[in-house]
């Protein structure tokens, strides 16, 4: 691993490398993953605007050739202080690794990277919700020290790229990790 303040490189067993770095505005189209997440275009743009205000951090994982293979968002401040209070606790969300890059250590590397970023900013815990149906992700979080603290009905809304509002029902486990 090669690390700078805001960026780190993870070397794969096959000799390739993955760079984790802060997202740039030019990365927003690639976050749609060739159309799979186009409906989240406005959501991504809103969170990128929040990153410019310092209330959200967005990191991407890309190959050495510049192909985006993962992303992770961290909300530092939220209206609901149970999620993120801006001082001690941050909220992790929209963490994705493209299927063909899973089970190679990239997700674990990204988790450790963002936890280190939060520690350097003085945060001491991280909260997330993981869909109850996503057993694989829950097990990843548990391997990294996260534990279930409750259940969440998982009801949230977003405005899609066409301006239409959608309500999502995705029951979730609330998880927490103490960073120190």
Backbone bond lengths (Angstrom), bond angles and torsions (degrees), N, CA, C in turn:
res aa  C-N    CA-C-N  psi(-1)  N-CA   C-N-CA  omega(-1)  CA-C   N-CA-C  phi
1 X - - - 1.445 - - 1.524 108.94 -
2 X 1.317 115.67 135.43 1.451 122.81 173.33 1.520 106.11 -116.91
3 X 1.346 117.25 128.53 1.451 119.45 -174.20 1.523 110.61 -133.08
4 X 1.338 115.18 139.30 1.451 122.11 168.13 1.524 105.70 -117.10
5 X 1.307 117.84 -172.64 1.454 120.70 -175.88 1.531 112.11 -58.22
6 X 1.319 118.39 -47.64 1.463 121.64 -174.94 1.516 114.07 -115.17
7 X 1.308 118.02 9.55 1.462 120.63 -174.37 1.518 109.56 -147.92
8 X 1.328 116.06 147.97 1.462 120.36 177.19 1.523 108.86 -147.05
9 X 1.324 115.86 152.34 1.461 121.67 178.68 1.517 109.08 -117.99
10 X 1.319 114.65 132.31 1.460 123.46 178.98 1.523 107.40 -111.92
11 X 1.326 116.62 126.98 1.463 119.97 -179.34 1.517 110.00 -97.95
12 X 1.320 115.50 126.29 1.459 122.95 -179.46 1.518 110.57 -79.70
13 X 1.327 117.66 155.42 1.473 120.67 178.59 1.533 113.27 -57.70
14 X 1.337 116.96 -28.61 1.467 120.23 -179.34 1.529 112.84 -80.38
15 X 1.332 117.05 2.30 1.454 120.88 178.54 1.513 114.03 97.65
16 X 1.323 117.67 -13.85 1.458 120.38 177.41 1.515 110.55 -74.56
17 X 1.306 115.01 172.37 1.456 119.55 -179.83 1.512 111.62 -135.76
18 X 1.321 115.40 154.84 1.455 123.35 177.61 1.523 107.30 -126.27
19 X 1.309 115.90 127.45 1.461 121.90 176.99 1.524 108.32 -101.27
20 X 1.318 116.62 130.06 1.459 122.42 172.62 1.519 105.83 -107.35
21 X 1.326 115.34 125.18 1.465 120.26 -175.83 1.524 109.76 -150.57
22 X 1.336 116.68 164.44 1.464 119.03 175.52 1.532 110.36 -63.00
23 X 1.318 115.40 145.46 1.461 120.47 178.12 1.524 110.09 -73.03
24 X 1.316 114.53 147.16 1.464 122.80 173.01 1.523 107.93 -110.90
25 X 1.306 116.54 159.92 1.464 119.68 179.06 1.525 111.40 -56.09
26 X 1.312 116.94 -34.52 1.468 120.94 179.68 1.536 112.59 -66.98
27 X 1.342 117.93 -12.96 1.469 121.83 177.90 1.527 112.94 -82.64
28 X 1.325 117.59 -15.38 1.464 119.98 -174.13 1.530 113.44 -54.92
29 X 1.336 120.48 -45.87 1.475 118.24 178.50 1.529 113.21 -59.70
30 X 1.324 117.99 -37.78 1.472 120.50 -179.33 1.525 111.63 -68.68
31 X 1.346 118.15 -23.47 1.462 120.72 177.51 1.526 111.98 -66.95
32 X 1.328 116.49 -14.47 1.467 120.07 177.84 1.528 111.70 -80.59
33 X 1.315 118.17 -5.70 1.467 124.53 174.50 1.521 111.66 49.71
34 X 1.336 114.66 63.41 1.469 122.22 176.50 1.528 111.89 52.61
35 X 1.316 117.44 38.70 1.459 121.83 175.11 1.513 115.58 98.00
36 X 1.315 118.10 -14.27 1.466 120.71 -177.78 1.530 112.02 -63.32
37 X 1.327 117.41 -32.81 1.458 121.25 -177.99 1.527 112.31 -121.51
38 X 1.327 117.60 28.36 1.462 121.21 177.98 1.526 110.76 -57.27
39 X 1.319 116.59 -35.28 1.464 120.51 -178.88 1.536 112.35 -62.71
40 X 1.330 118.18 -16.33 1.468 121.55 177.31 1.537 112.64 -96.30
41 X 1.317 118.01 10.45 1.475 121.31 -176.58 1.525 111.71 -52.16
42 X 1.334 117.73 -49.26 1.462 120.92 -178.02 1.524 111.00 -66.47
43 X 1.314 116.62 -39.95 1.463 121.47 178.12 1.531 110.33 -59.53
44 X 1.329 116.46 -46.11 1.466 120.47 178.72 1.530 111.05 -63.07
45 X 1.334 116.54 -42.16 1.468 119.98 179.47 1.531 110.71 -63.36
46 X 1.328 116.47 -41.22 1.471 119.97 179.05 1.527 111.02 -63.69
47 X 1.317 116.70 -43.25 1.465 119.10 179.45 1.530 111.42 -69.88
48 X 1.331 117.36 -32.30 1.459 118.28 175.83 1.531 109.67 -65.45
49 X 1.334 116.90 -40.92 1.471 120.03 176.09 1.529 109.87 -60.15
50 X 1.331 117.45 -40.42 1.474 121.16 177.22 1.527 110.86 -64.30
51 X 1.329 116.92 -32.24 1.470 119.22 178.55 1.522 110.59 -66.62
52 X 1.305 116.59 -32.38 1.474 119.81 177.11 1.526 111.60 -69.25
53 X 1.325 116.34 -25.31 1.467 121.36 177.42 1.523 112.13 -87.74
54 X 1.333 116.64 -8.26 1.456 121.03 178.51 1.513 114.91 87.09
55 X 1.336 117.98 11.80 1.460 120.13 -179.34 1.526 112.94 -97.04
56 X 1.312 117.41 -11.42 1.464 123.28 179.62 1.520 108.65 -139.27
57 X 1.327 116.14 145.08 1.463 121.87 171.68 1.519 107.25 -115.85
58 X 1.329 116.54 136.89 1.464 121.22 177.20 1.518 107.40 -127.47
59 X 1.323 115.48 127.06 1.462 120.92 176.96 1.518 108.71 -122.13
60 X 1.317 114.78 145.87 1.456 119.98 174.72 1.523 108.93 -120.50
61 X 1.319 114.44 156.99 1.465 121.79 172.60 1.515 106.05 -114.07
62 X 1.322 115.97 130.53 1.460 119.71 179.22 1.518 109.67 -138.97
63 X 1.329 115.04 154.05 1.456 119.87 176.19 1.519 108.82 -69.24
64 X 1.318 116.34 167.60 1.468 120.04 177.36 1.519 111.04 -61.95
65 X 1.338 116.55 -21.06 1.467 121.75 178.05 1.530 112.26 -87.15
66 X 1.332 117.55 -1.87 1.455 121.11 175.63 1.517 116.31 94.23
67 X 1.325 119.07 12.04 1.467 121.94 178.10 1.527 109.44 -86.16
68 X 1.338 116.29 122.55 1.461 119.99 179.57 1.527 109.81 -70.25
69 X 1.351 115.57 129.90 1.466 120.51 -179.56 1.527 112.29 -124.98
70 X 1.327 117.46 -5.67 1.455 120.03 179.91 1.512 112.16 -165.67
71 X 1.324 114.74 164.69 1.461 120.75 178.21 1.515 108.99 -154.37
72 X 1.323 114.85 155.94 1.467 120.48 177.96 1.527 107.71 -154.06
73 X 1.318 116.44 135.69 1.456 123.06 -179.32 1.528 108.38 -115.00
74 X 1.326 115.97 144.49 1.466 122.52 176.28 1.517 108.46 -131.67
75 X 1.311 116.34 118.65 1.451 120.87 175.52 1.522 107.10 -91.68
76 X 1.329 116.38 122.95 1.459 120.87 -178.98 1.523 111.70 -88.94
77 X 1.326 116.48 -33.76 1.460 123.23 178.71 1.522 107.82 -126.31
78 X 1.329 117.11 137.60 1.461 121.55 175.87 1.523 108.89 -141.09
79 X 1.329 116.22 154.23 1.467 119.44 174.90 1.527 110.18 -58.93
80 X 1.321 115.68 -35.15 1.464 122.09 177.85 1.530 107.76 -92.85
81 X 1.321 116.65 102.94 1.472 121.09 -175.75 1.523 112.69 -64.23
82 X 1.341 117.96 -17.75 1.468 119.91 175.54 1.534 110.01 -62.03
83 X 1.321 116.42 -30.20 1.463 120.66 179.39 1.523 111.23 -82.41
84 X 1.324 115.99 -57.11 1.467 120.81 -176.76 1.519 108.59 -149.35
85 X 1.325 115.94 126.90 1.462 119.53 -176.70 1.525 113.75 -109.14
86 X 1.329 117.51 0.76 1.457 120.52 177.07 1.515 115.29 80.26
87 X 1.320 117.45 -6.02 1.462 121.12 -177.29 1.525 111.35 -126.16
88 X 1.325 115.51 -54.02 1.465 120.46 -174.16 1.526 114.04 -110.92
89 X 1.335 116.66 -34.27 1.463 120.76 -170.58 1.529 110.58 -124.08
90 X 1.336 115.97 134.53 1.465 122.79 174.65 1.525 108.55 -117.26
91 X 1.330 115.29 161.80 1.462 121.51 -177.74 1.524 109.48 -117.91
92 X 1.328 116.16 122.67 1.464 122.90 179.91 1.527 108.83 -94.08
93 X 1.346 116.65 135.08 1.463 120.17 178.03 1.528 109.92 -156.17
94 X 1.324 115.29 171.71 1.475 123.05 179.74 1.524 112.06 49.58
95 X 1.312 115.69 44.96 1.466 121.76 178.48 1.520 107.33 -91.94
96 X 1.332 115.42 116.50 1.462 120.79 -177.68 1.517 110.71 -139.37
97 X 1.317 114.60 142.33 1.463 122.43 170.01 1.525 105.70 -125.34
98 X 1.322 117.16 133.11 1.471 119.53 178.55 1.527 109.44 -59.72
99 X 1.336 116.68 140.39 1.473 120.74 -174.09 1.525 114.71 -50.58
100 X 1.304 117.99 -41.58 1.465 119.76 -176.86 1.530 113.27 -71.31
101 X 1.339 117.42 -7.33 1.464 121.69 178.95 1.532 112.34 -110.29
102 X 1.318 117.36 2.73 1.466 120.79 179.85 1.528 111.04 -75.45
103 X 1.317 115.33 161.91 1.479 123.91 177.91 1.521 112.65 62.45
104 X 1.334 116.63 30.80 1.460 121.70 176.61 1.527 111.38 -122.38
105 X 1.339 116.84 4.84 1.455 120.74 179.38 1.517 114.79 94.41
106 X 1.327 117.68 -2.43 1.466 120.54 -177.00 1.528 110.94 -66.71
107 X 1.330 117.15 -44.09 1.463 120.20 179.32 1.516 111.87 -61.50
108 X 1.319 116.77 -44.14 1.467 120.69 177.69 1.520 110.77 -62.30
109 X 1.327 116.32 -41.41 1.458 120.96 179.20 1.527 110.44 -62.88
110 X 1.335 116.75 -44.90 1.464 120.03 179.96 1.521 111.46 -63.55
111 X 1.336 116.95 -41.96 1.464 119.71 177.77 1.522 111.00 -58.91
112 X 1.330 117.07 -48.60 1.463 120.43 -180.00 1.527 110.80 -62.01
113 X 1.320 116.51 -40.08 1.462 120.90 179.77 1.530 110.84 -60.55
114 X 1.345 117.72 -49.95 1.463 118.81 -177.35 1.527 111.50 -70.19
115 X 1.323 117.44 -32.32 1.466 119.11 175.04 1.526 110.29 -62.58
116 X 1.326 116.97 -42.11 1.471 120.73 177.03 1.524 110.95 -63.30
117 X 1.334 116.96 -39.67 1.464 120.78 177.85 1.530 110.38 -61.04
118 X 1.325 116.05 -42.89 1.467 119.58 179.56 1.525 111.73 -67.32
119 X 1.323 117.16 -42.05 1.467 120.26 176.99 1.524 111.16 -58.46
120 X 1.316 117.07 -41.28 1.468 120.64 -179.21 1.527 111.84 -66.58
121 X 1.327 117.11 -18.99 1.465 122.28 177.81 1.531 111.74 -97.22
122 X 1.341 116.89 3.19 1.456 120.76 176.60 1.522 115.73 92.11
123 X 1.313 118.44 2.45 1.465 120.89 178.71 1.523 109.49 -74.35
124 X 1.336 116.54 147.71 1.462 118.73 179.78 1.524 114.05 -121.25
125 X 1.332 117.92 -0.65 1.465 119.34 175.17 1.522 110.70 -152.25
126 X 1.311 113.71 160.05 1.460 120.83 -179.02 1.523 107.97 -136.57
127 X 1.336 114.81 134.18 1.466 122.68 -179.18 1.511 108.75 -113.83
128 X 1.314 115.93 151.25 1.460 120.82 173.60 1.511 108.88 -155.50
129 X 1.309 115.34 162.90 1.456 122.41 169.26 1.514 106.39 -117.59
130 X 1.316 116.74 135.65 1.464 120.92 176.27 1.523 106.92 -124.69
131 X 1.325 115.62 132.85 1.463 120.28 -179.47 1.527 109.96 -53.43
132 X 1.307 115.98 135.12 1.471 119.68 -178.59 1.521 110.96 -60.62
133 X 1.322 117.25 -28.34 1.464 121.27 179.38 1.530 112.50 -77.60
134 X 1.335 118.11 -13.79 1.466 121.77 -176.23 1.537 109.92 -93.65
135 X 1.311 115.28 72.27 1.469 121.75 -176.72 1.523 111.03 -62.50
136 X 1.321 116.90 -38.87 1.470 120.60 -178.75 1.525 111.23 -60.12
137 X 1.332 116.84 -45.44 1.466 120.03 179.47 1.526 110.59 -66.48
138 X 1.333 117.12 -42.28 1.468 119.67 179.22 1.522 110.66 -58.24
139 X 1.322 116.83 -41.90 1.468 119.98 179.44 1.527 111.42 -65.54
140 X 1.322 117.67 -37.15 1.470 120.84 175.61 1.529 109.52 -59.47
141 X 1.323 116.42 -49.26 1.462 119.77 -179.72 1.528 111.22 -61.48
142 X 1.317 117.17 -42.48 1.470 119.87 179.72 1.529 111.20 -62.92
143 X 1.320 117.55 -38.74 1.480 120.29 176.96 1.525 111.46 -61.56
144 X 1.323 116.10 -25.94 1.462 120.76 -178.14 1.525 112.89 -99.84
145 X 1.329 116.78 16.44 1.458 119.83 172.04 1.515 116.45 93.90
146 X 1.317 118.68 4.66 1.462 121.25 176.26 1.526 107.97 -81.11
147 X 1.321 115.71 147.26 1.458 118.82 177.03 1.527 109.65 -135.42
148 X 1.309 115.06 152.91 1.464 121.56 -178.37 1.524 108.91 -74.02
149 X 1.343 115.07 131.03 1.463 120.38 178.88 1.526 111.69 -117.90
150 X 1.316 116.93 -2.55 1.461 119.44 179.73 1.513 111.53 166.04
151 X 1.321 114.54 -172.68 1.460 120.96 177.97 1.523 108.93 -118.46
152 X 1.304 115.56 153.68 1.457 122.63 178.57 1.521 106.95 -129.24
153 X 1.331 118.11 136.28 1.465 118.91 179.16 1.532 112.48 -63.86
154 X 1.330 116.34 -19.80 1.458 120.13 175.27 1.515 114.23 69.40
155 X 1.318 117.11 35.26 1.463 121.02 178.22 1.521 108.06 -101.08
156 X 1.331 116.06 121.83 1.457 121.06 178.16 1.521 109.26 -149.77
157 X 1.331 115.73 164.42 1.471 121.51 -176.70 1.516 110.48 -126.27
158 X 1.309 114.51 151.35 1.461 120.31 173.65 1.518 109.28 -148.22
159 X 1.322 114.52 157.33 1.464 121.75 175.97 1.515 107.63 -102.12
160 X 1.325 117.02 126.71 1.464 120.03 -176.83 1.528 111.58 -81.21
161 X 1.313 116.21 -178.39 1.463 122.94 -176.53 1.529 112.64 -67.23
162 X 1.337 117.99 -13.15 1.464 122.51 177.92 1.527 111.81 -100.42
163 X 1.330 116.48 2.58 1.455 121.20 179.03 1.518 114.76 87.39
164 X 1.322 117.85 5.23 1.460 121.42 -179.86 1.533 109.97 -89.98
165 X 1.340 114.85 143.74 1.458 120.59 -179.82 1.523 110.45 -92.57
166 X 1.326 115.48 141.07 1.460 122.61 179.83 1.525 108.75 -131.00
167 X 1.312 115.49 143.00 1.459 121.59 174.55 1.519 108.22 -108.89
168 X 1.317 115.62 130.12 1.460 122.48 -179.29 1.528 108.48 -106.82
169 X 1.320 115.85 135.46 1.471 122.39 174.15 1.518 106.42 -118.19
170 X 1.331 115.80 104.04 1.463 121.32 -177.04 1.527 108.58 -138.59
171 X 1.340 117.40 84.91 1.468 119.83 -179.30 1.533 110.80 -51.15
172 X 1.324 114.91 137.84 1.467 119.40 -172.07 1.521 111.71 -137.02
173 X 1.324 113.41 158.70 1.457 121.90 168.11 1.521 107.53 -90.40
174 X 1.330 117.19 133.46 1.463 121.63 169.79 1.522 106.41 -83.16
175 X 1.326 116.50 130.41 1.465 120.22 179.61 1.521 109.70 -128.43
176 X 1.326 115.62 152.81 1.459 122.71 -178.02 1.520 109.24 -141.14
177 X 1.320 114.76 145.53 1.464 120.40 171.18 1.520 107.90 -134.63
178 X 1.318 115.77 130.36 1.463 121.40 171.23 1.517 106.92 -82.75
179 X 1.313 116.75 126.20 1.465 121.00 -177.72 1.521 112.30 -85.69
180 X 1.309 117.47 -21.57 1.474 121.58 175.64 1.495 110.49 -148.67
